[in-house]
């Protein structure tokens, strides 16, 4: 893997961190997009900065962003969510992040997930492991759900799905359940501080970078049907490999 990709992605994340923090907890103007989700000038300014740095370094690479779109064409496609967790950002909560990922020949190979309000940046490159603030991280090996901390995100769509009885069994058996949302639970999983992430109603820009981080920390990540993470993914099951396999087997047999 090309470490220059990661250096450029990190540079882009740093630029966006500075911009986002200059707006955070200030009087930011909010608009509503066609899909009813909120957007601010901070989102747009961060994406412009990220695009500029990546395009200057790799003019032949494609870019797809949350605010300015793009085409999923070519061998190299960058996936950008300039502020994932805009609702938290607007309300002055720190649970938001800058998400930058690279897909090469349809495979996710790089992820940078930066949470400047937490002073925390996770980076991963396929085959080179994962770090938070340059310190190596890895998932905690655990076989039993009864010994595990589980985090749920966007459970409204899960509550309407056929997986809801399975979710109930997970809640009943888990040692603890949490609902951090967005980047936070994935960072904690990758750092061995949490054991399972179950999430629905996501899109690839939300979870591309986080998928690489968790995988490179030794975790397994699929959707709730057991399929690999791809452009059409809308749900997540992430855990250490043994626990992921146990949970997925129970889910698919229910």
C-alpha positions in Angstrom: 0.0 0.0 0.0 1.1 3.5 -0.8 1.9 5.4 2.4 1.8 8.7 0.5 -2.0 8.2 0.3 -2.2 8.2 4.1 0.1 11.3 4.4 -2.1 13.3 2.0 -5.3 12.1 3.7 -3.9 13.1 7.1 -2.9 16.5 5.7 -6.5 17.0 4.4 -7.9 15.9 7.8 -5.7 18.4 9.6 -7.0 21.2 7.4 -10.6 20.2 8.0 -10.0 19.9 11.7 -8.9 23.6 11.9 -11.9 24.8 9.9 -14.5 22.7 11.8 -13.2 23.8 15.2 -13.3 27.4 14.1 -17.1 27.0 13.7 -17.8 24.5 16.5 -20.0 25.8 19.3 -20.3 29.1 17.5 -23.3 30.8 15.8 -23.4 28.5 12.8 -26.1 28.8 10.2 -28.1 25.6 9.4 -29.8 24.7 6.2 -32.0 21.6 5.5 -31.1 19.5 2.5 -33.5 17.7 0.2 -33.2 14.5 2.3 -34.2 16.5 5.4 -30.7 16.2 6.9 -29.0 19.4 8.1 -25.9 21.1 6.6 -23.8 24.0 7.7 -21.2 26.2 6.1 -18.7 24.2 8.2 -19.6 21.0 6.4 -19.1 22.7 3.0 -15.9 24.5 3.9 -14.3 21.3 5.3 -15.2 19.4 2.2 -13.7 22.1 -0.1 -10.5 22.0 1.9 -10.3 18.2 1.8 -11.0 18.1 -2.0 -8.4 20.8 -2.7 -5.6 19.0 -0.9 -6.4 15.5 -2.4 -7.0 16.8 -5.9 -3.7 18.7 -5.8 -1.8 15.5 -4.8 -3.8 13.1 -7.0 -5.4 15.0 -9.9 -6.4 11.7 -11.6 -8.3 10.3 -8.6 -12.1 10.6 -8.3 -13.6 12.2 -5.3 -17.1 11.7 -3.9 -18.3 13.9 -1.0 -21.4 14.3 1.2 -21.9 17.9 0.2 -20.5 18.2 -3.4 -21.1 14.7 -4.7 -19.0 13.2 -7.4 -18.7 10.1 -9.7 -17.7 6.7 -8.5 -15.5 6.1 -11.6 -11.9 5.0 -11.9 -9.5 2.8 -10.0 -9.0 5.4 -7.2 -12.0 6.9 -5.5 -11.9 9.0 -2.4 -14.9 9.0 -0.1 -15.4 12.1 2.0 -17.9 13.0 4.8 -16.5 16.4 6.0 -18.6 16.4 9.2 -20.2 13.1 10.0 -22.6 13.8 12.9 -23.7 17.3 11.8 -26.7 17.2 14.3 -24.2 16.8 17.2 -22.0 19.5 15.7 -25.0 21.9 15.5 -26.0 21.2 19.1 -22.5 21.7 20.4 -21.8 18.1 21.2 -18.4 16.6 20.5 -19.7 13.4 18.8 -18.8 14.3 15.2 -15.9 13.5 13.0 -14.2 14.1 9.7 -14.2 10.9 7.5 -11.8 10.3 4.6 -11.4 6.9 2.9 -9.8 5.6 -0.3 -11.2 2.8 -2.4 -8.8 1.2 -4.9 -10.3 -1.2 -7.5 -13.5 -1.4 -5.5 -11.7 -2.2 -2.2 -11.4 0.0 0.9 -7.8 0.4 1.6 -7.4 3.6 3.7 -9.3 5.4 6.4 -8.8 8.5 8.4 -11.4 9.3 11.1 -10.7 12.5 12.9 -12.6 13.8 15.9 -10.9 17.1 16.8 -13.4 18.0 19.6 -11.9 14.8 21.3 -8.4 15.6 20.1 -8.5 12.1 18.5 -7.5 11.0 15.0 -7.6 7.3 13.9 -5.7 6.3 10.8 -5.4 3.0 9.0 -3.8 1.7 5.8 -4.5 -1.9 4.6 -1.6 -4.1 5.7 -0.1 -1.5 8.1 -2.4 -1.6 11.1 -4.4 1.1 12.8 -3.5 4.0 15.1 -5.1 6.6 17.3 -2.9 9.7 17.6 0.0 7.6 16.2 -0.3 4.9 18.9 -1.1 1.4 17.6 -4.5 0.0 18.5 -6.2 -3.4 18.4 -9.5 -4.9 19.2 -10.0 -6.9 22.4 -10.3 -10.7 21.8 -13.5 -11.8 23.5 -15.7 -14.9 22.8 -18.7 -14.3 25.0 -21.4 -11.8 24.5 -22.0 -11.9 28.3 -18.5 -10.4 28.7 -19.0 -7.7 26.1 -19.9 -4.0 25.9 -22.2 -3.4 22.9 -22.9 -0.1 21.2 -26.0 0.5 19.1 -26.6 3.3 16.5 -29.6 4.4 14.5 -31.8 1.7 16.0 -35.1 3.1 14.7 -34.8 1.2 11.4 -33.7 -1.9 13.4 -36.9 -1.6 15.4 -38.9 -1.8 12.2 -36.9 -4.8 10.8 -37.0 -8.5 11.2 -33.8 -8.4 13.1 -35.4 -6.7 16.1 -35.9 -9.9 18.1 -32.2 -10.7 17.6 -31.4 -7.2 18.9 -33.4 -7.9 22.0 -31.4 -11.1 22.6 -28.2 -9.2 22.3 -29.3 -6.5 24.8 -30.5 -9.2 27.2 -27.2 -11.1 27.1 -24.6 -8.3 26.8 -22.6 -7.2 29.8 -23.4 -3.5 29.0 -25.1 -1.6 26.2 -24.3 1.9 25.0 -25.5 4.2 22.2 -22.7 6.6 21.4 -23.4 6.9 17.7 -21.3 8.0 14.8 -17.5 7.6 15.0 -17.1 7.1 18.7 -18.1 3.5 19.1 -15.9 2.4 16.2 -12.8 4.1 17.7 -13.5 2.5 21.1 -13.9 -0.9 19.4 -10.7 -0.6 17.5 -8.9 0.5 20.7 -10.1 -2.5 22.6 -12.4 -0.4 24.9 -15.6 -1.8 23.6 -16.6 -5.1 21.9 -19.5 -4.8 19.4 -21.0 -2.2 17.2 -24.4 -2.7 15.7 -25.8 0.0 13.5 -28.4 0.6 10.8 -29.4 3.4 8.5 -25.9 4.3 7.5 -24.3 4.9 4.1 -20.8 4.3 2.7 -19.5 7.8 3.4 -20.4 7.3 7.1 -18.5 4.1 7.6 -15.9 3.6 4.9 -13.0 5.0 6.9 -14.2 3.4 10.1 -14.4 0.1 8.4 -10.7 0.2 7.5 -9.7 1.4 11.0 -11.6 -1.5 12.7 -10.3 -4.1 10.2 -6.7 -3.0 10.6 -7.1 -3.1 14.4 -8.0 -6.8 13.9 -11.7 -6.6 13.9 -14.4 -8.0 11.5 -16.9 -5.8 9.8 -19.9 -6.8 7.6 -23.4 -5.6 7.2 -26.2 -7.4 9.1 -26.6 -9.9 6.3 -23.0 -10.9 6.6 -22.0 -9.1 3.3 -18.8 -7.2 2.9 -18.9 -3.4 3.3 -19.6 -1.8 -0.1 -21.1 1.2 -1.8 -24.7 0.1 -1.0 -24.1 -0.9 2.7 -26.8 0.4 5.1 -26.1 -1.6 8.3 -23.1 -2.7 10.3 -22.0 -5.6 12.5 -18.5 -5.1 13.9 -16.6 -7.0 16.6 -13.5 -9.1 17.1 -13.5 -12.1 14.6 -14.7 -14.8 17.0 -17.6 -12.8 18.5 -18.6 -11.4 15.1 -18.9 -15.0 13.8 -21.0 -16.0 16.8 -23.3 -13.0 16.5 -23.7 -13.3 12.8 -24.5 -17.0 13.0 -27.3 -16.4 15.5 -28.6 -13.4 13.5 -28.8 -15.3 10.2 -30.4 -18.4 11.8 -33.1 -16.4 13.5 
